[in-house]
């Protein structure tokens, strides 16, 4: 028998969570300590559901799914967003595959029966290759509900067995850039995973990002004090359990690229990247990811790396592997409500406008290509 409770993230025992992620498809953004950081920083109205296998004398954690209560605009009806906070990049629950056909319907029933939560749930960046996805579709079909599929994506993803490009023009470019950078001085890659090392490395990342085009456009994490406070607490919480690190590419002792990584089970997540634009011609971000990939797979703990990035990102040039994700909207109530229809219209309209914008951008780049000497160096495109 499976039961579902709504609990505060600080009520989850780390032993229970660690035991679950050894059995389940991973999602670092559902880690209770990350959810606790969002709550403590008042960054999101997180509603965390825990699924328990009820035994004769004890119970075992078999599922974790957190959603947040999201208000799109004043006077607009609220909905549940399955990305539990901003800067989360995966919305799927962490569920023991042996119980997935029981846990997913139990999660939906818990939402439907909660007196204060809306039944409309937005699921962006849902892992379409984890066992929870077919279980979710099956559960909705039994309810007579058809999900609204808004878009599908292919995220760069790599495993020990497949995905790392070992030959071709990309590999040749990486070797050339590494040698050219090495000619400028001593090059070193560090990936510190202690709490103190993560804190120091994260400040290096924040400084690099602030000095980049993101800082100029006001989108760097340090551009918003509330965002900065949350992400610092987020990394602090994860690092305390050994679930975060910051990889740095040093040239003559100075960081010129930084990659923030998070860990869940046997999966690493390349969460955020920044680099010094003065060294853009050497593709420092790509060099760092390439070296860190080899380092992670050289050890016994990591089997896969999730890019947390779009297929248009530079990681798609480094890795041949892909992981399917999907954006959906569902109503877990007994029938499609007016609220659902309103939100469906808004999200469909948003998707159409975004697709139109992307087509116009593509047409503009063809009609008005960048002049030589402007923008990133040819070859690997590095995105901050």
C-alpha positions in Angstrom: 0.0 0.0 0.0 1.2 3.5 -0.9 0.3 6.6 1.0 1.1 10.3 0.2 1.8 13.1 2.7 2.4 16.8 2.3 5.5 17.6 4.3 8.1 20.3 4.9 11.4 19.6 3.3 13.2 19.7 6.7 11.1 16.6 7.8 12.8 14.4 5.2 15.5 12.2 6.6 18.7 12.3 4.5 19.0 8.5 4.9 15.6 8.0 3.3 16.4 10.4 0.4 19.8 8.7 -0.3 18.2 5.3 -0.2 15.5 6.4 -2.7 17.9 8.0 -5.2 19.8 4.7 -5.3 16.7 3.1 -6.7 15.0 5.8 -8.7 15.5 8.0 -11.7 17.3 11.1 -10.5 16.3 14.7 -10.3 18.6 16.9 -8.2 16.1 19.7 -8.1 13.8 17.5 -6.0 16.5 17.1 -3.3 14.8 18.1 0.0 17.7 20.3 1.0 17.3 22.2 -2.3 13.6 22.6 -1.6 14.4 23.7 1.9 16.7 26.4 0.6 13.8 27.7 -1.6 11.5 27.8 1.5 14.1 29.4 3.8 14.8 32.1 1.2 11.1 32.7 0.7 11.8 32.1 -2.9 8.9 29.7 -3.8 5.7 28.4 -2.3 6.8 24.8 -2.3 4.4 22.0 -1.8 6.3 18.7 -1.3 4.6 15.3 -1.6 6.2 12.2 -0.1 5.0 8.7 -1.2 5.5 5.9 1.4 5.3 2.2 1.1 3.3 1.2 4.2 4.7 -2.0 5.7 3.6 -4.1 8.6 6.1 -2.5 11.0 7.7 0.3 9.1 7.4 2.5 6.0 9.8 3.3 3.2 10.1 6.4 1.1 9.2 5.4 -2.6 8.6 8.8 -4.1 9.2 12.6 -3.8 7.6 15.3 -5.9 7.6 19.0 -5.2 5.5 21.6 -7.0 5.1 25.3 -6.3 2.0 27.4 -6.2 2.4 29.9 -9.0 0.5 33.1 -9.7 1.0 34.2 -13.3 -0.4 37.7 -12.9 -2.7 39.6 -10.6 -6.3 38.4 -10.9 -5.1 35.4 -12.9 -6.0 32.0 -11.3 -3.1 30.3 -9.6 -1.7 26.9 -10.8 0.8 24.4 -9.7 4.2 24.5 -11.5 6.2 21.3 -11.3 9.5 23.1 -11.6 9.6 23.7 -7.9 11.6 27.0 -8.0 13.2 29.3 -10.5 16.6 27.9 -11.7 15.3 24.3 -11.6 15.5 22.5 -15.0 13.6 19.3 -14.5 10.1 18.7 -13.2 9.7 15.0 -13.0 9.3 13.2 -9.6 11.8 10.9 -8.1 10.0 7.6 -7.8 11.1 4.0 -7.1 10.4 2.2 -10.5 8.9 -0.8 -8.6 6.1 1.4 -7.3 5.7 4.0 -10.1 2.2 2.7 -11.2 1.0 3.2 -7.6 2.8 6.4 -6.7 1.9 8.6 -9.7 -1.9 8.1 -9.3 -1.5 8.7 -5.6 0.3 12.0 -6.3 -2.5 13.1 -8.6 -5.1 12.1 -6.0 -3.3 14.0 -3.3 -3.4 17.2 -5.3 -7.0 16.7 -6.3 -8.1 16.1 -2.7 -6.1 19.0 -1.2 -8.6 21.7 -0.2 -6.2 24.6 -1.0 -4.4 23.5 -4.1 -5.5 24.1 -7.8 -5.9 21.0 -10.0 -4.2 22.6 -13.0 -0.5 21.5 -13.1 2.1 22.8 -15.5 5.0 20.3 -16.2 7.8 22.0 -18.0 11.0 20.1 -18.8 9.5 16.8 -17.7 11.9 13.8 -18.3 10.1 11.9 -21.0 12.5 8.9 -20.6 12.0 8.2 -16.9 9.5 5.6 -15.8 7.2 8.3 -14.3 6.3 9.6 -17.8 4.5 6.5 -19.2 3.0 5.9 -15.7 1.6 9.5 -15.7 0.1 9.1 -19.2 -1.5 5.8 -18.1 -2.9 7.3 -14.9 -4.4 10.3 -16.8 -5.9 8.0 -19.4 -7.7 6.1 -16.6 -9.0 9.4 -15.4 -10.3 10.2 -18.9 -7.9 13.1 -19.1 -5.7 13.9 -22.2 -2.6 16.0 -21.3 -1.9 19.1 -23.5 1.5 18.5 -24.9 2.9 22.0 -25.6 6.4 21.1 -26.9 9.1 18.4 -27.0 12.8 18.9 -26.7 16.1 17.0 -26.9 18.5 17.9 -24.2 22.3 17.2 -24.5 23.0 14.2 -22.3 25.9 11.8 -22.0 26.7 8.5 -20.3 29.8 6.5 -19.7 28.7 4.2 -22.6 27.5 6.8 -25.2 27.6 10.4 -26.2 31.2 11.7 -25.8 32.5 12.7 -29.2 36.0 11.2 -29.4 36.8 12.2 -33.0 35.8 14.7 -35.7 36.1 18.4 -36.1 34.8 19.1 -32.6 37.6 17.0 -31.0 40.2 18.6 -33.3 39.0 22.1 -32.3 39.2 21.2 -28.6 42.8 20.0 -28.9 43.8 23.1 -30.8 42.2 25.4 -28.3 43.8 23.6 -25.3 47.2 23.8 -26.9 46.7 27.5 -27.8 45.6 28.3 -24.3 48.4 26.3 -22.8 50.8 28.5 -24.8 49.6 31.4 -22.7 50.7 29.9 -19.4 49.9 27.2 -16.8 46.4 25.7 -17.4 44.7 23.7 -14.6 41.2 22.2 -14.1 40.0 22.0 -10.5 36.7 20.6 -9.3 36.3 21.2 -5.6 33.5 19.3 -3.8 34.1 20.3 -0.2 31.6 22.8 1.3 34.3 25.5 1.7 35.7 24.8 -1.8 32.2 25.0 -3.3 31.5 28.3 -1.6 34.7 29.9 -2.9 34.3 28.4 -6.3 30.7 29.6 -6.5 31.8 33.2 -5.8 34.3 32.9 -8.7 31.4 31.7 -10.9 29.2 34.6 -9.8 31.9 37.1 -10.5 32.6 35.7 -14.0 28.9 35.7 -14.8 28.4 39.3 -13.6 31.3 40.4 -15.8 29.8 38.7 -18.8 27.0 39.9 -21.2 24.5 38.6 -18.6 25.7 41.3 -16.2 25.4 43.9 -18.9 21.8 42.8 -19.6 20.9 42.6 -15.9 20.3 38.8 -16.0 23.3 37.6 -14.0 22.4 36.1 -10.7 24.2 38.9 -8.9 21.9 41.4 -10.7 19.1 40.5 -8.3 19.8 40.4 -4.6 16.9 37.9 -4.0 18.1 35.5 -6.6 21.7 35.8 -5.4 20.6 35.0 -1.8 18.7 32.0 -2.9 21.3 30.4 -5.2 24.0 30.9 -2.5 21.8 29.1 0.0 21.0 26.4 -2.6 24.6 25.6 -3.3 25.4 25.8 0.4 22.7 23.2 1.2 23.7 20.8 -1.6 27.4 21.1 -0.9 26.9 20.2 2.8 25.8 16.8 1.6 28.4 16.5 -1.1 25.9 17.1 -3.9 27.5 20.1 -5.5 30.8 21.3 -6.9 32.3 24.1 -8.9 34.8 23.2 -11.6 37.2 26.0 -12.5 39.5 26.4 -15.5 42.6 28.3 -14.2 45.1 30.1 -16.4 48.2 31.1 -14.4 46.2 30.7 -11.2 43.2 32.9 -12.3 39.8 31.4 -13.0 38.7 32.1 -16.7 35.8 29.6 -16.8 33.5 28.1 -14.2 31.0 25.3 -14.3 28.6 24.7 -11.4 27.7 21.0 -11.0 25.0 19.3 -9.0 24.7 15.6 -8.2 21.9 13.2 -7.6 22.5 9.5 -7.4 24.8 8.5 -10.3 23.9 11.6 -12.4 25.7 14.9 -12.5 24.0 18.1 -13.7 25.9 20.9 -15.4 23.7 23.6 -13.9 25.4 27.0 -14.8 28.4 28.1 -16.9 30.4 31.3 -17.1 33.6 32.3 -18.6 35.9 35.3 -19.2 35.1 36.9 -22.6 38.7 38.0 -23.0 39.5 34.3 -23.6 36.5 33.5 -25.8 38.7 32.6 -28.8 40.0 29.6 -26.8 36.5 28.3 -26.0 37.2 28.1 -22.3 33.7 26.9 -21.3 33.8 24.0 -23.8 37.4 23.1 -22.7 36.2 23.0 -19.1 33.1 20.8 -19.8 35.2 18.4 -21.9 37.8 17.9 -19.2 35.3 17.7 -16.4 33.3 15.1 -18.3 36.4 12.9 -18.5 37.2 13.5 -14.8 33.7 12.5 -13.7 33.6 9.3 -15.8 37.1 8.3 -14.6 35.7 7.8 -11.1 33.3 5.1 -10.0 30.3 7.3 -8.9 28.9 9.1 -12.0 27.2 7.2 -14.8 25.5 10.1 -16.7 25.7 13.9 -17.1 22.6 16.0 -17.8 23.3 19.3 -19.4 20.2 21.2 -18.1 20.5 23.0 -21.5 18.7 23.3 -24.8 19.8 21.4 -27.9 21.1 24.7 -29.4 23.6 25.1 -26.5 27.3 24.5 -27.0 27.1 21.2 -25.2 25.2 19.8 -28.1 28.5 20.2 -30.1 30.4 18.3 -27.4 28.0 15.4 -26.8 26.2 13.2 -29.2 23.7 11.9 -26.6 20.3 13.3 -26.1 17.6 13.0 -23.4 13.9 13.7 -24.4 11.9 16.2 -22.3 8.4 17.4 -22.8 6.3 20.4 -21.7 2.7 19.5 -20.7 -0.4 21.0 -19.0 -2.8 18.7 -17.1 -5.9 19.0 -15.0 -6.1 16.3 -12.3 -9.7 17.2 -11.5 -12.7 15.2 -12.6 -13.2 17.3 -15.8 -11.4 20.0 -17.7 -12.2 23.1 -15.7 -12.6 26.7 -16.9 -9.3 27.4 -15.2 -7.6 24.7 -17.3 -9.0 26.1 -20.5 -7.9 29.6 -19.7 -4.4 28.5 -18.8 -4.2 26.2 -21.9 -5.1 29.2 -24.1 -2.4 31.3 -22.4 0.4 28.6 -22.8 -0.5 27.7 -26.3 -0.5 31.4 -27.3 2.9 31.8 -25.5 4.4 28.8 -27.4 3.2 30.2 -30.7 4.7 33.6 -30.1 8.0 32.0 -29.0 8.1 29.9 -32.1 7.3 32.9 -34.3 10.1 34.9 -32.6 12.6 32.0 -33.2 11.7 31.8 -36.8 12.1 35.6 -37.2 15.5 35.4 -35.5 16.6 32.7 -37.8 15.4 34.6 -40.9 17.2 37.7 -39.7 20.5 35.8 -39.1 20.3 34.6 -42.7 19.5 38.1 -44.2 21.9 39.9 -42.0 24.8 37.6 -41.0 27.4 38.8 -38.5 30.4 40.5 -40.0 33.7 38.7 -39.6 35.5 39.5 -36.4 32.3 40.1 -34.5 30.8 37.6 -32.0 32.3 34.4 -30.8 35.2 32.7 -32.6 34.2 30.1 -35.3 34.0 26.5 -34.2 32.6 26.0 -30.7 30.0 28.4 -29.6 30.2 29.3 -25.9 27.1 30.5 -24.2 27.4 32.1 -20.8 
